[in-house]
């Protein structure tokens, strides 16, 4: 076999082996790497290159080394799952960099992190004032996570003691011009419903690069032709979705309050709005 053809064959073989062994190691190998996973990635890549380019008769030894290294890595990962001490020794412990708005200089030196680098990481999280930070922690993979002081945290319904209706995940029902049946089933919708929505926009599925449906049944589309303006959703379906959300919120308020009068009032309003929606549904849903 010619040498160039042998290199091509070995390269393809190495890529296939590397693909399956990397899948065996799991998703963490392609996300934020820990210290040991960083070493594993470099070594496995080097061994795969050796298998591809070594034209001697000993190339199979590189394959053996690759399998042994992956097996050793799996053993280390299993050990880390079972022992916190092993995790701390192999991947290092998390380090607190800021506590109660004050920088811990000793921990900064320990992690060899400069003040400029710390401030840069804070700015990436839209934080420009160290005093606004309750905690800043460097994780084992080098990422810095931040918790703001309570007065600087964004206001949420939970802070107000209000429970809101749960939101369903927005589903992609059209992708690359193809209708996706599984997301439609998850939303309790059909192809005929989707095609009816597309007809109202004077579109077909072939024109749509990406189509999504939210929890209120509103369809939004992104077209292949970016210069074409998508007709805006009609006001009637938007009104129906808004009323449906109000009805769900009223029902949730009724369930979450301990005040008997408020519970009764919210419940009555929810029932009245639900009854009104049933009457208006034929006129405003489509």
C-alpha positions in Angstrom: 0.0 0.0 0.0 1.4 3.5 -0.9 2.5 5.5 2.1 0.2 8.4 1.4 -2.8 6.0 1.1 -1.8 4.4 4.4 -1.7 7.8 6.1 -5.2 8.6 4.8 -6.6 5.2 6.0 -5.0 5.6 9.5 -6.2 9.2 9.8 -9.8 8.1 9.1 -9.4 5.2 11.5 -8.0 7.5 14.2 -10.9 10.0 13.8 -13.5 7.2 14.1 -11.8 5.7 17.2 -11.3 9.2 18.7 -15.0 10.1 18.1 -16.4 7.0 19.9 -13.9 7.2 22.8 -14.7 10.9 23.3 -18.4 10.1 23.3 -17.6 7.5 26.0 -15.9 10.2 28.1 -19.1 12.3 28.0 -20.2 15.9 27.3 -17.9 17.5 29.8 -15.0 16.9 27.4 -16.5 19.5 25.0 -17.7 22.0 27.7 -15.7 23.8 30.4 -12.8 21.5 31.1 -11.4 20.8 34.6 -7.7 20.5 35.2 -7.5 16.7 34.6 -9.9 16.9 31.6 -7.6 19.5 30.0 -4.7 17.1 30.3 -6.8 14.2 29.0 -7.9 16.3 25.9 -4.3 17.2 25.0 -3.0 13.6 25.5 -5.8 11.9 23.6 -5.4 14.3 20.7 -1.6 13.7 20.6 -2.1 9.9 20.6 -4.6 10.1 17.7 -2.1 12.2 15.7 0.6 9.5 16.4 -1.7 6.8 15.1 -2.4 8.8 11.9 1.2 9.7 11.0 3.4 7.0 12.4 4.3 4.8 9.4 6.3 2.3 11.3 5.0 -1.1 12.3 4.4 0.1 15.9 1.4 2.3 15.2 -0.9 -0.1 16.9 0.9 0.7 20.2 -0.5 4.2 19.9 -4.0 2.7 19.7 -3.3 0.6 22.8 -2.1 3.8 24.7 -5.2 5.7 23.6 -7.5 3.0 24.9 -5.6 2.7 28.2 -5.6 6.5 28.7 -9.4 6.7 28.1 -10.0 3.8 30.5 -7.8 5.5 33.1 -9.8 8.7 32.6 -13.1 6.9 33.1 -11.7 5.4 36.3 -10.7 8.9 37.5 -14.2 10.2 36.7 -15.8 7.3 38.6 -13.5 8.0 41.6 -14.4 11.7 41.5 -18.1 10.8 41.6 -17.6 8.6 44.7 -15.2 10.7 46.7 -15.2 14.5 47.5 -11.6 14.3 48.6 -10.6 12.9 45.2 -12.5 15.7 43.5 -10.8 18.3 45.6 -7.4 16.8 45.0 -7.7 16.2 41.2 -9.8 19.3 40.2 -9.0 21.7 43.1 -11.5 23.3 45.4 -13.6 26.3 44.7 -12.0 29.6 46.0 -13.9 32.6 47.4 -12.5 35.7 45.8 -15.0 38.3 47.2 -17.0 38.1 50.4 -19.4 40.7 51.7 -18.2 43.2 49.1 -14.5 42.8 50.1 -11.8 41.3 47.9 -9.8 38.4 49.6 -6.3 39.3 48.5 -4.7 36.0 49.9 -7.1 33.9 47.8 -6.4 36.1 44.7 -2.7 35.4 45.1 -3.3 31.7 45.6 -5.2 31.6 42.3 -2.6 33.9 40.6 -5.4 36.3 39.6 -4.8 40.0 39.2 -7.2 42.7 40.1 -7.6 43.7 36.5 -8.6 40.1 35.6 -11.1 40.0 38.4 -12.7 43.3 37.4 -12.8 42.2 33.8 -14.8 39.0 34.8 -17.2 41.1 36.9 -17.8 43.5 34.0 -18.6 40.5 31.8 -21.5 39.9 34.2 -22.5 43.6 34.1 -21.1 44.3 37.5 -18.9 47.5 37.8 -18.8 47.9 41.6 -17.1 45.4 43.9 -19.2 46.6 46.9 -22.3 45.3 45.1 -21.0 41.7 45.3 -22.0 39.4 48.1 -19.9 36.5 46.9 -17.6 35.8 44.0 -16.3 32.3 43.7 -13.7 30.8 41.3 -14.9 27.3 40.4 -12.6 24.3 39.7 -12.8 24.9 35.9 -11.7 28.5 36.3 -15.1 30.1 35.8 -16.1 32.9 38.3 -19.6 32.9 39.6 -21.1 35.9 41.3 -24.0 36.6 43.7 -25.0 40.2 44.2 -26.1 41.6 47.5 -29.8 41.3 48.2 -30.5 45.0 47.5 -28.8 44.7 44.1 -30.5 41.6 42.9 -33.2 41.9 40.3 -36.7 42.1 41.6 -38.8 39.0 41.0 -42.4 37.9 41.7 -41.0 35.7 44.5 -39.6 38.8 46.3 -43.1 40.2 46.2 -44.7 37.0 47.5 -46.5 36.5 44.3 -46.8 33.1 42.5 -47.2 33.3 38.7 -48.5 30.7 36.3 -45.9 28.2 35.0 -44.5 28.8 31.5 -44.1 25.9 29.0 -41.0 25.8 27.0 -41.2 27.4 23.5 -41.0 24.7 20.9 -39.4 24.8 17.5 -42.1 23.4 15.2 -40.4 24.2 11.9 -36.7 23.8 11.3 -34.9 24.2 7.9 -38.2 24.2 6.1 -39.4 20.9 7.7 -42.3 20.5 10.1 -41.4 18.9 13.4 -44.1 16.5 14.6 -42.7 15.8 18.1 -42.7 19.4 19.3 -46.3 19.8 17.9 -47.4 16.8 19.9 -45.8 18.1 23.0 -47.9 21.3 22.6 -51.1 19.3 21.8 -51.2 20.8 18.3 -51.5 19.3 14.8 -50.0 19.9 11.3 -53.3 21.2 10.1 -53.3 23.9 12.8 -49.8 24.9 11.9 -50.6 25.0 8.2 -53.6 27.1 8.9 -51.4 29.6 10.8 -48.9 29.7 7.9 -51.7 30.3 5.4 -52.8 33.4 7.3 -49.3 34.7 7.0 -49.3 33.8 3.2 -46.4 31.3 3.9 -45.6 27.7 3.4 -43.2 25.6 5.6 -40.6 25.6 2.8 -40.3 29.4 3.2 -39.5 29.1 6.9 -36.0 28.7 8.3 -37.2 28.5 11.9 -40.7 28.5 13.3 -41.5 28.6 17.1 -44.7 28.3 19.1 -44.8 29.6 22.7 -47.0 28.4 25.6 -49.9 30.6 24.5 -50.0 29.2 21.0 -48.4 32.2 19.2 -46.4 31.3 16.1 -43.3 33.3 15.2 -41.2 32.6 12.1 -37.8 33.4 10.7 -37.7 33.2 6.9 -35.0 32.2 4.5 -35.5 35.5 2.7 -34.4 38.1 5.2 -35.6 40.9 3.1 -39.2 39.7 3.3 -41.2 41.2 6.2 -43.3 38.7 8.1 -46.8 39.9 8.7 -47.4 40.7 12.3 -49.8 38.5 14.3 -53.3 39.7 14.3 -54.7 41.6 17.3 -57.4 39.0 18.0 -55.1 36.1 18.8 -52.9 38.3 20.8 -55.9 39.4 22.8 -56.9 35.8 23.4 -53.4 34.9 24.6 -53.4 37.9 27.0 -56.7 37.1 28.5 -55.7 33.4 28.9 -52.6 34.5 30.8 -54.6 36.8 33.0 -57.0 33.9 33.8 -54.1 31.6 34.7 -52.5 34.3 36.9 -55.8 34.9 38.7 -56.1 31.1 39.4 -52.6 31.0 40.7 -53.2 34.0 43.0 -56.2 32.3 44.4 -54.2 29.2 45.2 -51.2 31.1 46.7 -52.9 33.5 49.1 -53.9 32.6 52.6 -56.5 35.4 52.9 -59.9 33.8 52.5 -61.6 36.9 51.1 -58.8 37.4 48.5 -58.8 33.7 47.7 -62.6 33.8 47.0 -62.3 37.1 45.0 -59.5 35.7 42.8 -61.3 32.4 42.3 -64.5 34.2 41.2 -62.6 36.5 38.8 -60.8 33.5 37.3 -64.1 31.6 36.8 -65.8 34.6 35.2 -62.8 35.2 32.9 -62.7 31.5 32.0 -66.4 31.6 31.1 -65.9 34.8 29.1 -63.0 33.1 27.2 -65.2 30.2 26.2 -67.8 32.6 24.7 -65.2 34.7 22.9 -63.0 31.8 21.7 -64.7 31.3 18.3 -64.3 35.0 17.6 -60.9 36.0 18.8 -58.7 32.8 18.8 -58.3 32.6 15.0 
